[in-house]
């Protein structure tokens, strides 16, 4: 649920998510505050803050939709990077090695050797998934 980019850009993941209602339909990180102590409340999540009315908070606000950068952003970025490295290797593995001179000479050996490399990248993806500690702070405006 961490996607950056302009909502009106055709090359933005965040824009694509908005087109399909990703956050509305699939994101369950909704903050609901009943009986807020003030008409306007600032919600601070990580380094970013946003002001909501007590009515908006009572109805529930979708944090991932409202906070483009949030405490999960760095962790999601590390997962994306690890997946990108693995996918880049898999593309090379298929296109260049399996279908190249190595694969034509000895496919079984090529698979064996390249899978060792790929396995370390798979492990890197798994290790990139880590718990994220975060705090929401609400203050009256």
Chimera marker file (.cmm) of the C-alpha trace (Angstrom):
<marker_set name="trace">
<marker id="1" x="0.000" y="0.000" z="0.000" r="1" g="1" b="0" radius="0.5"/>
<marker id="2" x="2.941" y="2.280" z="-0.434" r="1" g="1" b="0" radius="0.5"/>
<marker id="3" x="2.785" y="3.861" z="-3.836" r="1" g="1" b="0" radius="0.5"/>
<marker id="4" x="4.239" y="7.190" z="-4.789" r="1" g="1" b="0" radius="0.5"/>
<marker id="5" x="3.692" y="9.483" z="-7.694" r="1" g="1" b="0" radius="0.5"/>
<marker id="6" x="1.227" y="12.033" z="-8.920" r="1" g="1" b="0" radius="0.5"/>
<marker id="7" x="-2.412" y="11.007" z="-9.096" r="1" g="1" b="0" radius="0.5"/>
<marker id="8" x="-2.705" y="12.572" z="-12.560" r="1" g="1" b="0" radius="0.5"/>
<marker id="9" x="0.409" y="10.970" z="-14.088" r="1" g="1" b="0" radius="0.5"/>
<marker id="10" x="0.077" y="8.065" z="-16.493" r="1" g="1" b="0" radius="0.5"/>
<marker id="11" x="3.347" y="6.521" z="-15.290" r="1" g="1" b="0" radius="0.5"/>
<marker id="12" x="2.535" y="6.547" z="-11.582" r="1" g="1" b="0" radius="0.5"/>
<marker id="13" x="1.614" y="3.434" z="-9.623" r="1" g="1" b="0" radius="0.5"/>
<marker id="14" x="-0.382" y="5.647" z="-7.271" r="1" g="1" b="0" radius="0.5"/>
<marker id="15" x="-2.411" y="6.922" z="-10.237" r="1" g="1" b="0" radius="0.5"/>
<marker id="16" x="-3.131" y="3.381" z="-11.370" r="1" g="1" b="0" radius="0.5"/>
<marker id="17" x="-4.207" y="2.406" z="-7.881" r="1" g="1" b="0" radius="0.5"/>
<marker id="18" x="-6.650" y="5.331" z="-7.854" r="1" g="1" b="0" radius="0.5"/>
<marker id="19" x="-8.128" y="4.259" z="-11.199" r="1" g="1" b="0" radius="0.5"/>
<marker id="20" x="-9.038" y="0.829" z="-9.901" r="1" g="1" b="0" radius="0.5"/>
<marker id="21" x="-10.032" y="1.918" z="-6.404" r="1" g="1" b="0" radius="0.5"/>
<marker id="22" x="-7.234" y="-0.105" z="-4.821" r="1" g="1" b="0" radius="0.5"/>
<marker id="23" x="-7.197" y="1.744" z="-1.507" r="1" g="1" b="0" radius="0.5"/>
<marker id="24" x="-10.994" y="1.972" z="-1.306" r="1" g="1" b="0" radius="0.5"/>
<marker id="25" x="-11.559" y="-1.709" z="-2.022" r="1" g="1" b="0" radius="0.5"/>
<marker id="26" x="-8.485" y="-3.473" z="-0.674" r="1" g="1" b="0" radius="0.5"/>
<marker id="27" x="-6.739" y="-1.334" z="1.886" r="1" g="1" b="0" radius="0.5"/>
<marker id="28" x="-8.011" y="-1.960" z="5.379" r="1" g="1" b="0" radius="0.5"/>
<marker id="29" x="-5.819" y="0.457" z="7.320" r="1" g="1" b="0" radius="0.5"/>
<marker id="30" x="-8.679" y="2.754" z="8.293" r="1" g="1" b="0" radius="0.5"/>
<marker id="31" x="-8.359" y="5.085" z="11.266" r="1" g="1" b="0" radius="0.5"/>
<marker id="32" x="-11.654" y="5.695" z="13.061" r="1" g="1" b="0" radius="0.5"/>
<marker id="33" x="-11.823" y="8.184" z="15.927" r="1" g="1" b="0" radius="0.5"/>
<marker id="34" x="-15.130" y="8.432" z="17.749" r="1" g="1" b="0" radius="0.5"/>
<marker id="35" x="-15.782" y="11.459" z="19.963" r="1" g="1" b="0" radius="0.5"/>
<marker id="36" x="-12.699" y="13.436" z="18.927" r="1" g="1" b="0" radius="0.5"/>
<marker id="37" x="-11.895" y="16.091" z="21.555" r="1" g="1" b="0" radius="0.5"/>
<marker id="38" x="-11.813" y="18.907" z="18.961" r="1" g="1" b="0" radius="0.5"/>
<marker id="39" x="-13.536" y="19.781" z="15.688" r="1" g="1" b="0" radius="0.5"/>
<marker id="40" x="-10.197" y="19.594" z="13.851" r="1" g="1" b="0" radius="0.5"/>
<marker id="41" x="-7.531" y="17.042" z="14.660" r="1" g="1" b="0" radius="0.5"/>
<marker id="42" x="-4.017" y="16.639" z="13.307" r="1" g="1" b="0" radius="0.5"/>
<marker id="43" x="-3.031" y="13.049" z="12.641" r="1" g="1" b="0" radius="0.5"/>
<marker id="44" x="0.722" y="12.561" z="12.539" r="1" g="1" b="0" radius="0.5"/>
<marker id="45" x="1.960" y="9.283" z="11.138" r="1" g="1" b="0" radius="0.5"/>
<marker id="46" x="5.703" y="8.998" z="10.941" r="1" g="1" b="0" radius="0.5"/>
<marker id="47" x="7.088" y="12.310" z="9.715" r="1" g="1" b="0" radius="0.5"/>
<marker id="48" x="3.919" y="13.461" z="7.953" r="1" g="1" b="0" radius="0.5"/>
<marker id="49" x="0.787" y="15.039" z="9.340" r="1" g="1" b="0" radius="0.5"/>
<marker id="50" x="-2.647" y="15.883" z="8.064" r="1" g="1" b="0" radius="0.5"/>
<marker id="51" x="-5.638" y="17.692" z="9.548" r="1" g="1" b="0" radius="0.5"/>
<marker id="52" x="-9.077" y="16.074" z="9.558" r="1" g="1" b="0" radius="0.5"/>
<marker id="53" x="-12.440" y="17.183" z="10.836" r="1" g="1" b="0" radius="0.5"/>
<marker id="54" x="-13.989" y="15.222" z="13.677" r="1" g="1" b="0" radius="0.5"/>
<marker id="55" x="-16.678" y="14.092" z="11.206" r="1" g="1" b="0" radius="0.5"/>
<marker id="56" x="-14.078" y="12.695" z="8.797" r="1" g="1" b="0" radius="0.5"/>
<marker id="57" x="-12.371" y="10.846" z="11.630" r="1" g="1" b="0" radius="0.5"/>
<marker id="58" x="-15.657" y="9.433" z="12.917" r="1" g="1" b="0" radius="0.5"/>
<marker id="59" x="-16.451" y="8.121" z="9.416" r="1" g="1" b="0" radius="0.5"/>
<marker id="60" x="-12.937" y="6.678" z="9.080" r="1" g="1" b="0" radius="0.5"/>
<marker id="61" x="-9.957" y="7.808" z="7.036" r="1" g="1" b="0" radius="0.5"/>
<marker id="62" x="-7.851" y="5.570" z="4.817" r="1" g="1" b="0" radius="0.5"/>
<marker id="63" x="-4.318" y="6.202" z="6.024" r="1" g="1" b="0" radius="0.5"/>
<marker id="64" x="-2.525" y="4.592" z="3.081" r="1" g="1" b="0" radius="0.5"/>
<marker id="65" x="-4.558" y="6.678" z="0.659" r="1" g="1" b="0" radius="0.5"/>
<marker id="66" x="-3.969" y="9.920" z="2.547" r="1" g="1" b="0" radius="0.5"/>
<marker id="67" x="-0.288" y="9.457" z="3.461" r="1" g="1" b="0" radius="0.5"/>
<marker id="68" x="1.708" y="8.858" z="0.295" r="1" g="1" b="0" radius="0.5"/>
<marker id="69" x="4.886" y="8.606" z="2.368" r="1" g="1" b="0" radius="0.5"/>
<marker id="70" x="4.387" y="6.762" z="5.628" r="1" g="1" b="0" radius="0.5"/>
<marker id="71" x="6.323" y="4.579" z="8.076" r="1" g="1" b="0" radius="0.5"/>
<marker id="72" x="5.898" y="1.574" z="5.772" r="1" g="1" b="0" radius="0.5"/>
<marker id="73" x="7.391" y="3.299" z="2.719" r="1" g="1" b="0" radius="0.5"/>
<marker id="74" x="11.044" y="2.434" z="3.341" r="1" g="1" b="0" radius="0.5"/>
<marker id="75" x="10.257" y="-1.201" z="4.155" r="1" g="1" b="0" radius="0.5"/>
<marker id="76" x="8.067" y="-1.567" z="1.055" r="1" g="1" b="0" radius="0.5"/>
<marker id="77" x="10.838" y="0.062" z="-0.979" r="1" g="1" b="0" radius="0.5"/>
<marker id="78" x="13.350" y="-2.530" z="0.206" r="1" g="1" b="0" radius="0.5"/>
<marker id="79" x="10.971" y="-5.342" z="-0.768" r="1" g="1" b="0" radius="0.5"/>
<marker id="80" x="10.401" y="-3.767" z="-4.194" r="1" g="1" b="0" radius="0.5"/>
<marker id="81" x="14.166" y="-3.448" z="-4.735" r="1" g="1" b="0" radius="0.5"/>
<marker id="82" x="14.791" y="-7.071" z="-3.740" r="1" g="1" b="0" radius="0.5"/>
<marker id="83" x="12.039" y="-8.265" z="-6.069" r="1" g="1" b="0" radius="0.5"/>
<marker id="84" x="13.443" y="-6.104" z="-8.870" r="1" g="1" b="0" radius="0.5"/>
<marker id="85" x="16.910" y="-7.660" z="-8.463" r="1" g="1" b="0" radius="0.5"/>
<marker id="86" x="15.411" y="-11.154" z="-8.536" r="1" g="1" b="0" radius="0.5"/>
<marker id="87" x="13.279" y="-10.412" z="-11.599" r="1" g="1" b="0" radius="0.5"/>
<marker id="88" x="16.212" y="-8.850" z="-13.450" r="1" g="1" b="0" radius="0.5"/>
<marker id="89" x="18.268" y="-11.973" z="-12.816" r="1" g="1" b="0" radius="0.5"/>
<marker id="90" x="15.404" y="-14.264" z="-13.861" r="1" g="1" b="0" radius="0.5"/>
<marker id="91" x="15.080" y="-12.365" z="-17.129" r="1" g="1" b="0" radius="0.5"/>
<marker id="92" x="18.802" y="-12.805" z="-17.785" r="1" g="1" b="0" radius="0.5"/>
<marker id="93" x="18.579" y="-16.432" z="-16.674" r="1" g="1" b="0" radius="0.5"/>
<marker id="94" x="15.835" y="-17.206" z="-19.189" r="1" g="1" b="0" radius="0.5"/>
<marker id="95" x="16.805" y="-15.036" z="-22.146" r="1" g="1" b="0" radius="0.5"/>
<marker id="96" x="20.597" y="-15.163" z="-22.027" r="1" g="1" b="0" radius="0.5"/>
<marker id="97" x="21.588" y="-18.299" z="-20.147" r="1" g="1" b="0" radius="0.5"/>
<marker id="98" x="18.883" y="-20.910" z="-20.789" r="1" g="1" b="0" radius="0.5"/>
<marker id="99" x="18.456" y="-19.826" z="-24.413" r="1" g="1" b="0" radius="0.5"/>
<marker id="100" x="22.101" y="-18.905" z="-24.929" r="1" g="1" b="0" radius="0.5"/>
<marker id="101" x="25.321" y="-20.803" z="-25.461" r="1" g="1" b="0" radius="0.5"/>
<marker id="102" x="25.409" y="-22.109" z="-21.871" r="1" g="1" b="0" radius="0.5"/>
<marker id="103" x="21.930" y="-23.611" z="-22.084" r="1" g="1" b="0" radius="0.5"/>
<marker id="104" x="22.514" y="-25.107" z="-25.510" r="1" g="1" b="0" radius="0.5"/>
<marker id="105" x="25.766" y="-26.693" z="-24.340" r="1" g="1" b="0" radius="0.5"/>
<marker id="106" x="24.430" y="-28.166" z="-21.063" r="1" g="1" b="0" radius="0.5"/>
<marker id="107" x="20.945" y="-27.171" z="-19.957" r="1" g="1" b="0" radius="0.5"/>
<marker id="108" x="20.945" y="-29.230" z="-16.751" r="1" g="1" b="0" radius="0.5"/>
<marker id="109" x="24.208" y="-27.697" z="-15.548" r="1" g="1" b="0" radius="0.5"/>
<marker id="110" x="23.061" y="-24.208" z="-16.540" r="1" g="1" b="0" radius="0.5"/>
<marker id="111" x="19.854" y="-24.653" z="-14.551" r="1" g="1" b="0" radius="0.5"/>
<marker id="112" x="21.772" y="-26.017" z="-11.568" r="1" g="1" b="0" radius="0.5"/>
<marker id="113" x="24.261" y="-23.141" z="-11.500" r="1" g="1" b="0" radius="0.5"/>
<marker id="114" x="21.798" y="-20.350" z="-12.177" r="1" g="1" b="0" radius="0.5"/>
<marker id="115" x="19.302" y="-21.633" z="-9.622" r="1" g="1" b="0" radius="0.5"/>
<marker id="116" x="21.977" y="-21.293" z="-6.929" r="1" g="1" b="0" radius="0.5"/>
<marker id="117" x="22.268" y="-17.614" z="-7.760" r="1" g="1" b="0" radius="0.5"/>
<marker id="118" x="18.504" y="-17.187" z="-8.024" r="1" g="1" b="0" radius="0.5"/>
<marker id="119" x="17.966" y="-18.922" z="-4.685" r="1" g="1" b="0" radius="0.5"/>
<marker id="120" x="20.077" y="-16.295" z="-2.920" r="1" g="1" b="0" radius="0.5"/>
<marker id="121" x="17.912" y="-13.610" z="-4.536" r="1" g="1" b="0" radius="0.5"/>
<marker id="122" x="14.744" y="-15.412" z="-3.390" r="1" g="1" b="0" radius="0.5"/>
<marker id="123" x="16.197" y="-15.458" z="0.119" r="1" g="1" b="0" radius="0.5"/>
<marker id="124" x="16.895" y="-11.734" z="-0.175" r="1" g="1" b="0" radius="0.5"/>
<marker id="125" x="13.231" y="-11.094" z="-0.982" r="1" g="1" b="0" radius="0.5"/>
<marker id="126" x="12.111" y="-13.095" z="2.051" r="1" g="1" b="0" radius="0.5"/>
<marker id="127" x="14.584" y="-11.263" z="4.294" r="1" g="1" b="0" radius="0.5"/>
<marker id="128" x="13.324" y="-7.893" z="3.056" r="1" g="1" b="0" radius="0.5"/>
<marker id="129" x="9.962" y="-8.522" z="4.742" r="1" g="1" b="0" radius="0.5"/>
<marker id="130" x="10.374" y="-7.088" z="8.228" r="1" g="1" b="0" radius="0.5"/>
<marker id="131" x="7.973" y="-5.818" z="10.892" r="1" g="1" b="0" radius="0.5"/>
<marker id="132" x="7.426" y="-2.069" z="10.924" r="1" g="1" b="0" radius="0.5"/>
<marker id="133" x="6.931" y="-0.211" z="14.189" r="1" g="1" b="0" radius="0.5"/>
<marker id="134" x="4.956" y="2.970" z="13.834" r="1" g="1" b="0" radius="0.5"/>
<marker id="135" x="3.017" y="5.463" z="15.908" r="1" g="1" b="0" radius="0.5"/>
<marker id="136" x="-0.071" y="7.530" z="15.185" r="1" g="1" b="0" radius="0.5"/>
<marker id="137" x="-0.325" y="10.768" z="17.114" r="1" g="1" b="0" radius="0.5"/>
<marker id="138" x="-3.548" y="12.784" z="17.289" r="1" g="1" b="0" radius="0.5"/>
<marker id="139" x="-3.550" y="16.367" z="18.503" r="1" g="1" b="0" radius="0.5"/>
<marker id="140" x="-6.237" y="19.027" z="18.546" r="1" g="1" b="0" radius="0.5"/>
<marker id="141" x="-5.778" y="21.841" z="16.039" r="1" g="1" b="0" radius="0.5"/>
<link id1="1" id2="2" r="1" g="1" b="0" radius="0.2"/>
<link id1="2" id2="3" r="1" g="1" b="0" radius="0.2"/>
<link id1="3" id2="4" r="1" g="1" b="0" radius="0.2"/>
<link id1="4" id2="5" r="1" g="1" b="0" radius="0.2"/>
<link id1="5" id2="6" r="1" g="1" b="0" radius="0.2"/>
<link id1="6" id2="7" r="1" g="1" b="0" radius="0.2"/>
<link id1="7" id2="8" r="1" g="1" b="0" radius="0.2"/>
<link id1="8" id2="9" r="1" g="1" b="0" radius="0.2"/>
<link id1="9" id2="10" r="1" g="1" b="0" radius="0.2"/>
<link id1="10" id2="11" r="1" g="1" b="0" radius="0.2"/>
<link id1="11" id2="12" r="1" g="1" b="0" radius="0.2"/>
<link id1="12" id2="13" r="1" g="1" b="0" radius="0.2"/>
<link id1="13" id2="14" r="1" g="1" b="0" radius="0.2"/>
<link id1="14" id2="15" r="1" g="1" b="0" radius="0.2"/>
<link id1="15" id2="16" r="1" g="1" b="0" radius="0.2"/>
<link id1="16" id2="17" r="1" g="1" b="0" radius="0.2"/>
<link id1="17" id2="18" r="1" g="1" b="0" radius="0.2"/>
<link id1="18" id2="19" r="1" g="1" b="0" radius="0.2"/>
<link id1="19" id2="20" r="1" g="1" b="0" radius="0.2"/>
<link id1="20" id2="21" r="1" g="1" b="0" radius="0.2"/>
<link id1="21" id2="22" r="1" g="1" b="0" radius="0.2"/>
<link id1="22" id2="23" r="1" g="1" b="0" radius="0.2"/>
<link id1="23" id2="24" r="1" g="1" b="0" radius="0.2"/>
<link id1="24" id2="25" r="1" g="1" b="0" radius="0.2"/>
<link id1="25" id2="26" r="1" g="1" b="0" radius="0.2"/>
<link id1="26" id2="27" r="1" g="1" b="0" radius="0.2"/>
<link id1="27" id2="28" r="1" g="1" b="0" radius="0.2"/>
<link id1="28" id2="29" r="1" g="1" b="0" radius="0.2"/>
<link id1="29" id2="30" r="1" g="1" b="0" radius="0.2"/>
<link id1="30" id2="31" r="1" g="1" b="0" radius="0.2"/>
<link id1="31" id2="32" r="1" g="1" b="0" radius="0.2"/>
<link id1="32" id2="33" r="1" g="1" b="0" radius="0.2"/>
<link id1="33" id2="34" r="1" g="1" b="0" radius="0.2"/>
<link id1="34" id2="35" r="1" g="1" b="0" radius="0.2"/>
<link id1="35" id2="36" r="1" g="1" b="0" radius="0.2"/>
<link id1="36" id2="37" r="1" g="1" b="0" radius="0.2"/>
<link id1="37" id2="38" r="1" g="1" b="0" radius="0.2"/>
<link id1="38" id2="39" r="1" g="1" b="0" radius="0.2"/>
<link id1="39" id2="40" r="1" g="1" b="0" radius="0.2"/>
<link id1="40" id2="41" r="1" g="1" b="0" radius="0.2"/>
<link id1="41" id2="42" r="1" g="1" b="0" radius="0.2"/>
<link id1="42" id2="43" r="1" g="1" b="0" radius="0.2"/>
<link id1="43" id2="44" r="1" g="1" b="0" radius="0.2"/>
<link id1="44" id2="45" r="1" g="1" b="0" radius="0.2"/>
<link id1="45" id2="46" r="1" g="1" b="0" radius="0.2"/>
<link id1="46" id2="47" r="1" g="1" b="0" radius="0.2"/>
<link id1="47" id2="48" r="1" g="1" b="0" radius="0.2"/>
<link id1="48" id2="49" r="1" g="1" b="0" radius="0.2"/>
<link id1="49" id2="50" r="1" g="1" b="0" radius="0.2"/>
<link id1="50" id2="51" r="1" g="1" b="0" radius="0.2"/>
<link id1="51" id2="52" r="1" g="1" b="0" radius="0.2"/>
<link id1="52" id2="53" r="1" g="1" b="0" radius="0.2"/>
<link id1="53" id2="54" r="1" g="1" b="0" radius="0.2"/>
<link id1="54" id2="55" r="1" g="1" b="0" radius="0.2"/>
<link id1="55" id2="56" r="1" g="1" b="0" radius="0.2"/>
<link id1="56" id2="57" r="1" g="1" b="0" radius="0.2"/>
<link id1="57" id2="58" r="1" g="1" b="0" radius="0.2"/>
<link id1="58" id2="59" r="1" g="1" b="0" radius="0.2"/>
<link id1="59" id2="60" r="1" g="1" b="0" radius="0.2"/>
<link id1="60" id2="61" r="1" g="1" b="0" radius="0.2"/>
<link id1="61" id2="62" r="1" g="1" b="0" radius="0.2"/>
<link id1="62" id2="63" r="1" g="1" b="0" radius="0.2"/>
<link id1="63" id2="64" r="1" g="1" b="0" radius="0.2"/>
<link id1="64" id2="65" r="1" g="1" b="0" radius="0.2"/>
<link id1="65" id2="66" r="1" g="1" b="0" radius="0.2"/>
<link id1="66" id2="67" r="1" g="1" b="0" radius="0.2"/>
<link id1="67" id2="68" r="1" g="1" b="0" radius="0.2"/>
<link id1="68" id2="69" r="1" g="1" b="0" radius="0.2"/>
<link id1="69" id2="70" r="1" g="1" b="0" radius="0.2"/>
<link id1="70" id2="71" r="1" g="1" b="0" radius="0.2"/>
<link id1="71" id2="72" r="1" g="1" b="0" radius="0.2"/>
<link id1="72" id2="73" r="1" g="1" b="0" radius="0.2"/>
<link id1="73" id2="74" r="1" g="1" b="0" radius="0.2"/>
<link id1="74" id2="75" r="1" g="1" b="0" radius="0.2"/>
<link id1="75" id2="76" r="1" g="1" b="0" radius="0.2"/>
<link id1="76" id2="77" r="1" g="1" b="0" radius="0.2"/>
<link id1="77" id2="78" r="1" g="1" b="0" radius="0.2"/>
<link id1="78" id2="79" r="1" g="1" b="0" radius="0.2"/>
<link id1="79" id2="80" r="1" g="1" b="0" radius="0.2"/>
<link id1="80" id2="81" r="1" g="1" b="0" radius="0.2"/>
<link id1="81" id2="82" r="1" g="1" b="0" radius="0.2"/>
<link id1="82" id2="83" r="1" g="1" b="0" radius="0.2"/>
<link id1="83" id2="84" r="1" g="1" b="0" radius="0.2"/>
<link id1="84" id2="85" r="1" g="1" b="0" radius="0.2"/>
<link id1="85" id2="86" r="1" g="1" b="0" radius="0.2"/>
<link id1="86" id2="87" r="1" g="1" b="0" radius="0.2"/>
<link id1="87" id2="88" r="1" g="1" b="0" radius="0.2"/>
<link id1="88" id2="89" r="1" g="1" b="0" radius="0.2"/>
<link id1="89" id2="90" r="1" g="1" b="0" radius="0.2"/>
<link id1="90" id2="91" r="1" g="1" b="0" radius="0.2"/>
<link id1="91" id2="92" r="1" g="1" b="0" radius="0.2"/>
<link id1="92" id2="93" r="1" g="1" b="0" radius="0.2"/>
<link id1="93" id2="94" r="1" g="1" b="0" radius="0.2"/>
<link id1="94" id2="95" r="1" g="1" b="0" radius="0.2"/>
<link id1="95" id2="96" r="1" g="1" b="0" radius="0.2"/>
<link id1="96" id2="97" r="1" g="1" b="0" radius="0.2"/>
<link id1="97" id2="98" r="1" g="1" b="0" radius="0.2"/>
<link id1="98" id2="99" r="1" g="1" b="0" radius="0.2"/>
<link id1="99" id2="100" r="1" g="1" b="0" radius="0.2"/>
<link id1="100" id2="101" r="1" g="1" b="0" radius="0.2"/>
<link id1="101" id2="102" r="1" g="1" b="0" radius="0.2"/>
<link id1="102" id2="103" r="1" g="1" b="0" radius="0.2"/>
<link id1="103" id2="104" r="1" g="1" b="0" radius="0.2"/>
<link id1="104" id2="105" r="1" g="1" b="0" radius="0.2"/>
<link id1="105" id2="106" r="1" g="1" b="0" radius="0.2"/>
<link id1="106" id2="107" r="1" g="1" b="0" radius="0.2"/>
<link id1="107" id2="108" r="1" g="1" b="0" radius="0.2"/>
<link id1="108" id2="109" r="1" g="1" b="0" radius="0.2"/>
<link id1="109" id2="110" r="1" g="1" b="0" radius="0.2"/>
<link id1="110" id2="111" r="1" g="1" b="0" radius="0.2"/>
<link id1="111" id2="112" r="1" g="1" b="0" radius="0.2"/>
<link id1="112" id2="113" r="1" g="1" b="0" radius="0.2"/>
<link id1="113" id2="114" r="1" g="1" b="0" radius="0.2"/>
<link id1="114" id2="115" r="1" g="1" b="0" radius="0.2"/>
<link id1="115" id2="116" r="1" g="1" b="0" radius="0.2"/>
<link id1="116" id2="117" r="1" g="1" b="0" radius="0.2"/>
<link id1="117" id2="118" r="1" g="1" b="0" radius="0.2"/>
<link id1="118" id2="119" r="1" g="1" b="0" radius="0.2"/>
<link id1="119" id2="120" r="1" g="1" b="0" radius="0.2"/>
<link id1="120" id2="121" r="1" g="1" b="0" radius="0.2"/>
<link id1="121" id2="122" r="1" g="1" b="0" radius="0.2"/>
<link id1="122" id2="123" r="1" g="1" b="0" radius="0.2"/>
<link id1="123" id2="124" r="1" g="1" b="0" radius="0.2"/>
<link id1="124" id2="125" r="1" g="1" b="0" radius="0.2"/>
<link id1="125" id2="126" r="1" g="1" b="0" radius="0.2"/>
<link id1="126" id2="127" r="1" g="1" b="0" radius="0.2"/>
<link id1="127" id2="128" r="1" g="1" b="0" radius="0.2"/>
<link id1="128" id2="129" r="1" g="1" b="0" radius="0.2"/>
<link id1="129" id2="130" r="1" g="1" b="0" radius="0.2"/>
<link id1="130" id2="131" r="1" g="1" b="0" radius="0.2"/>
<link id1="131" id2="132" r="1" g="1" b="0" radius="0.2"/>
<link id1="132" id2="133" r="1" g="1" b="0" radius="0.2"/>
<link id1="133" id2="134" r="1" g="1" b="0" radius="0.2"/>
<link id1="134" id2="135" r="1" g="1" b="0" radius="0.2"/>
<link id1="135" id2="136" r="1" g="1" b="0" radius="0.2"/>
<link id1="136" id2="137" r="1" g="1" b="0" radius="0.2"/>
<link id1="137" id2="138" r="1" g="1" b="0" radius="0.2"/>
<link id1="138" id2="139" r="1" g="1" b="0" radius="0.2"/>
<link id1="139" id2="140" r="1" g="1" b="0" radius="0.2"/>
<link id1="140" id2="141" r="1" g="1" b="0" radius="0.2"/>
</marker_set>
